[in-house]
Amino acid sequence: MFGEKKKKKKKKKKKKKKKKKKKKKKKKKRPQCRLTKKQQQQKTAVLRIDLLHPHPHHHQIRGGRRIMKEYGD
């Protein structure tokens, strides 16, 4: 009764599972609204005028010379 003590069973340690990193989904860029032919012409006209005498409120247009060449001003 008091003599032999029962040996305690050692508990096995559970191995921790590594968490897999979730890949971030890339947001698809939505296509911008296509301009109609008339709107496109108006836009280029504004650019052309802007190149000749830039409006102070308009941002500087990059590649100005290229546009000039295209529209032969």
NUKE-359876 format. One line per field, with one value per atom (N, C-alpha, C, O): residue number from 1; residue in three letters; chain; x, y, z. Coordinates in steps of 0.1 Angstrom, whole numbers. Each point is the difference from the previous one (the first is absolute). Example, Ala and Ser with C-alpha at 12.3 -4.5 7.8 and 13.67 -1.06 7.14 Angstrom:
<pts>
k: [1;1;1;1;2;2;2;2]
r: [ala;ala;ala;ala;ser;ser;ser;ser]
c: [A;A;A;A;A;A;A;A]
X: [132;-9;9;10;-14;9;-8;5]
Y: [-57;12;12;0;11;11;11;11]
Z: [78;0;0;7;-14;0;8;1]
</pts>
This chain:
<pts>
k: [1;1;1;1;2;2;2;2;3;3;3;3;4;4;4;4;5;5;5;5;6;6;6;6;7;7;7;7;8;8;8;8;9;9;9;9;10;10;10;10;11;11;11;11;12;12;12;12;13;13;13;13;14;14;14;14;15;15;15;15;16;16;16;16;17;17;17;17;18;18;18;18;19;19;19;19;20;20;20;20;21;21;21;21;22;22;22;22;23;23;23;23;24;24;24;24;25;25;25;25;26;26;26;26;27;27;27;27;28;28;28;28;29;29;29;29;30;30;30;30;31;31;31;31;32;32;32;32;33;33;33;33;34;34;34;34;35;35;35;35;36;36;36;36;37;37;37;37;38;38;38;38;39;39;39;39;40;40;40;40;41;41;41;41;42;42;42;42;43;43;43;43;44;44;44;44;45;45;45;45;46;46;46;46;47;47;47;47;48;48;48;48;49;49;49;49;50;50;50;50;51;51;51;51;52;52;52;52;53;53;53;53;54;54;54;54;55;55;55;55;56;56;56;56;57;57;57;57;58;58;58;58;59;59;59;59;60;60;60;60;61;61;61;61;62;62;62;62;63;63;63;63;64;64;64;64;65;65;65;65;66;66;66;66;67;67;67;67;68;68;68;68;69;69;69;69;70;70;70;70;71;71;71;71;72;72;72;72;73;73;73;73]
r: [met;met;met;met;phe;phe;phe;phe;gly;gly;gly;gly;glu;glu;glu;glu;lys;lys;lys;lys;lys;lys;lys;lys;lys;lys;lys;lys;lys;lys;lys;lys;lys;lys;lys;lys;lys;lys;lys;lys;lys;lys;lys;lys;lys;lys;lys;lys;lys;lys;lys;lys;lys;lys;lys;lys;lys;lys;lys;lys;lys;lys;lys;lys;lys;lys;lys;lys;lys;lys;lys;lys;lys;lys;lys;lys;lys;lys;lys;lys;lys;lys;lys;lys;lys;lys;lys;lys;lys;lys;lys;lys;lys;lys;lys;lys;lys;lys;lys;lys;lys;lys;lys;lys;lys;lys;lys;lys;lys;lys;lys;lys;lys;lys;lys;lys;arg;arg;arg;arg;pro;pro;pro;pro;gln;gln;gln;gln;cys;cys;cys;cys;arg;arg;arg;arg;leu;leu;leu;leu;thr;thr;thr;thr;lys;lys;lys;lys;lys;lys;lys;lys;gln;gln;gln;gln;gln;gln;gln;gln;gln;gln;gln;gln;gln;gln;gln;gln;lys;lys;lys;lys;thr;thr;thr;thr;ala;ala;ala;ala;val;val;val;val;leu;leu;leu;leu;arg;arg;arg;arg;ile;ile;ile;ile;asp;asp;asp;asp;leu;leu;leu;leu;leu;leu;leu;leu;his;his;his;his;pro;pro;pro;pro;his;his;his;his;pro;pro;pro;pro;his;his;his;his;his;his;his;his;his;his;his;his;gln;gln;gln;gln;ile;ile;ile;ile;arg;arg;arg;arg;gly;gly;gly;gly;gly;gly;gly;gly;arg;arg;arg;arg;arg;arg;arg;arg;ile;ile;ile;ile;met;met;met;met;lys;lys;lys;lys;glu;glu;glu;glu;tyr;tyr;tyr;tyr;gly;gly;gly;gly;asp;asp;asp;asp]
c: [A;A;A;A;A;A;A;A;A;A;A;A;A;A;A;A;A;A;A;A;A;A;A;A;A;A;A;A;A;A;A;A;A;A;A;A;A;A;A;A;A;A;A;A;A;A;A;A;A;A;A;A;A;A;A;A;A;A;A;A;A;A;A;A;A;A;A;A;A;A;A;A;A;A;A;A;A;A;A;A;A;A;A;A;A;A;A;A;A;A;A;A;A;A;A;A;A;A;A;A;A;A;A;A;A;A;A;A;A;A;A;A;A;A;A;A;A;A;A;A;A;A;A;A;A;A;A;A;A;A;A;A;A;A;A;A;A;A;A;A;A;A;A;A;A;A;A;A;A;A;A;A;A;A;A;A;A;A;A;A;A;A;A;A;A;A;A;A;A;A;A;A;A;A;A;A;A;A;A;A;A;A;A;A;A;A;A;A;A;A;A;A;A;A;A;A;A;A;A;A;A;A;A;A;A;A;A;A;A;A;A;A;A;A;A;A;A;A;A;A;A;A;A;A;A;A;A;A;A;A;A;A;A;A;A;A;A;A;A;A;A;A;A;A;A;A;A;A;A;A;A;A;A;A;A;A;A;A;A;A;A;A;A;A;A;A;A;A;A;A;A;A;A;A;A;A;A;A;A;A;A;A;A;A;A;A;A;A;A;A;A;A]
X: [8;-8;9;-2;11;8;14;7;-4;14;3;9;-14;4;-8;-13;20;-6;-1;10;-21;-1;8;-1;8;9;-10;-8;11;-8;4;12;-21;3;4;-8;19;4;-9;-2;-3;-8;9;9;-13;7;-3;-12;22;-2;-5;6;-16;-5;8;3;0;8;-9;-11;15;-8;1;11;-22;0;3;-6;14;4;-12;-6;3;-11;4;11;-19;4;-4;-11;20;-2;-10;2;-12;-10;5;6;-7;4;-10;-12;17;-9;-4;7;-20;-6;2;-2;7;2;-14;-8;6;-12;1;10;-20;0;-3;-9;16;-2;-12;-1;-8;-12;3;7;-11;3;-7;-12;19;-6;-10;2;-11;-10;6;8;-11;5;-6;-13;21;-6;-5;4;-15;-5;10;8;-10;9;0;11;-23;-1;7;7;-9;6;16;7;-3;15;5;11;-18;5;0;9;-19;-1;12;6;-3;11;13;8;-5;12;1;11;-23;0;5;8;-13;3;15;7;-1;14;8;10;-15;7;1;11;-23;0;9;7;-8;8;15;8;-4;14;5;11;-20;4;1;10;-20;0;-6;-13;21;-5;-9;3;-14;-8;6;5;-5;7;-6;7;-20;-7;3;-1;4;2;14;10;-9;12;9;-5;18;9;-2;-1;0;-2;14;9;-8;12;1;-11;22;2;-7;-6;7;-6;4;-8;21;5;-6;-3;2;-6;-14;-3;-5;-13;0;-8;17;1;3;-6;15;4;-12;-3;-5;-11;-11;-6;4;-10;5;-7;20;6;-2;-4;6;-2;14;0]
Y: [-12;12;13;9;-9;12;-2;10;-22;-4;6;9;-15;4;12;0;9;12;-3;-5;9;-2;11;11;-16;10;8;-5;18;9;0;0;-1;-1;15;9;-8;13;4;-8;20;5;4;7;-11;3;15;3;5;13;1;-7;14;1;11;10;-14;9;11;-4;16;11;1;-1;2;1;14;9;-8;13;5;-7;20;6;4;6;-9;3;15;4;4;14;1;-7;15;2;9;11;-14;8;11;-2;15;11;0;-2;4;0;13;11;-11;13;5;-7;20;6;3;5;-9;2;14;6;0;14;0;-7;16;1;8;11;-15;8;13;1;9;14;1;-6;15;2;5;10;-16;4;13;1;8;12;-2;-8;16;-1;8;7;-9;7;15;6;0;14;5;10;-18;4;-1;9;-19;-2;12;5;0;11;13;8;-7;12;0;10;-22;-2;4;8;-13;3;15;6;0;14;8;10;-14;7;-1;9;-21;-3;9;6;-5;8;14;7;-1;14;2;10;-20;1;0;7;-13;-1;14;4;2;13;11;7;-7;10;-7;1;-7;-8;8;12;-18;6;-2;-11;21;-1;-11;-5;3;-10;-14;-10;8;-14;-5;8;-21;-5;-1;-1;1;-1;-13;-10;11;-12;-6;7;-20;-7;-3;-3;2;-3;10;-4;16;11;0;2;-4;1;-11;2;-13;-12;3;-3;9;3;11;-1;10;11;-7;4;-14;-6;-7;0;-7;-8;9;-4;16;8;12;8;-9;9;15;7;-3;14;7;12]
Z: [0;0;0;-8;17;1;-6;-3;0;-5;-13;-1;-10;-13;-6;1;-5;-7;-15;-5;-1;-14;-7;3;-14;-7;-9;-7;7;-8;-14;-3;-6;-15;-4;3;-11;-4;-12;-9;9;-11;-12;2;-13;-12;-4;-1;-2;-4;-15;-8;6;-14;-8;5;-17;-8;-6;-5;6;-5;-16;-5;-1;-14;-5;6;-16;-5;-8;-8;10;-7;-14;-1;-9;-14;-2;4;-10;-3;-12;-10;12;-10;-11;3;-15;-11;-2;-1;0;-3;-14;-9;7;-13;-6;6;-19;-6;-5;-6;8;-5;-15;-5;-2;-15;-2;5;-15;-3;-10;-9;13;-9;-12;1;-13;-12;1;4;-8;1;-12;-10;12;-10;-13;1;-12;-12;-5;1;-6;-5;-14;-8;5;-14;-9;5;-18;-9;2;-1;3;1;13;0;11;12;-1;6;-13;-2;-7;3;-14;-8;9;-1;10;8;10;3;2;10;-7;6;-18;-7;-3;0;-3;-4;13;-1;12;13;2;4;-7;2;-9;4;-16;-11;4;0;4;4;13;1;8;12;-3;7;-17;-3;-6;2;-9;-7;11;1;7;12;12;2;6;11;10;3;1;10;14;3;5;13;9;9;-11;9;-4;8;-21;-5;4;1;2;4;-13;-11;14;-12;-7;6;-19;-8;-3;-5;7;-3;-15;-6;1;-14;-10;-9;12;-7;-15;-9;7;-14;-9;-11;18;-8;-5;-11;20;-4;-11;-9;10;-10;-13;-11;11;-13;-6;-12;21;-5;-6;-10;15;-5;-9;-4;2;-10;3;-9;21;4;-1;2]
</pts>
